Amino acid sequence: MEPYNVIKAERADNGMITHTIVTKSEDKVLYYHDVRAGLSWPTEAAPGYYCILGEKYTETYRFEGMNRRGELRLLVEREFNGISLNDLFAQLTDDTAMLECRSIYTDTEEPFKGHVEAFWEFVYKKGVKVGSLTPAPYVGNFLLGISWIQDWAKEGLLSVPETSIAYSQLKTISKADLAESPEERFPAINALRFVVGAFHKYQPGLARFAPKRSRYAAPRRASLGRR
């Protein structure tokens, strides 16, 4: 997956998030309704994995009384094969702080309550201010989560690069796999279902576009194509 190189991120009073990113030709400013993460905990049988998604700003977010959602873009994904949870937390909180991601959706129940306590101990000791663990919706229903992923993708509202770990797992999973501990066999899908489910259930508030005077032009839908 190509790096998403952010040199500046800001959250406006109305909730809109702007990312200034570095491209090969120029710096660009991208606009999001919200940025959220999904985390699949490491286990004895599976690596840890997290991904961060942004819902792209669209001027037709609400139109004629109907919701018109922005595309969810996979901004960052990381697989964790180590043992020290602190190493995972250090990278995770670096990414959430850099991208103005305030919510990390995950499984907060047993057998992961100890992991959750370790996370809060880490952020307390380090003074981390951005990126809080939040219970993922319908955490025990893997089938529902992957159904949401497919629904958003079919609507053209989910952009997952073909070079990503998440994409490779989505291409190989079958219905038969759902009966054999899919949370551990497909950790990328597990994290992705947490965050897509959160966007599905908890819609970001409506933010009005009010750009600052700068050399950057306001984005148009056609200019924010998939990477």
Secondary structure, DSSP 8 states (H G I E B T S, - for coil): -----EEEEEE-TTS-EEEEEE-SS-EEEEEEEEEEEEEE---SSS-EEEEEEEEE--TTSEETTEE----EEEEEEEEE--S-HHHHHHHHHHHHHHHT--EEEE--STTSHHHHHHHHHHHHHHT--S-EEEE-TTTT-HHHHHHHHHHHHHTT-EE--TTSHHHHHHHH--GGGGGS-HHHH-HHHHHHHHHHHHHHHS----------SSSS----GGGS---
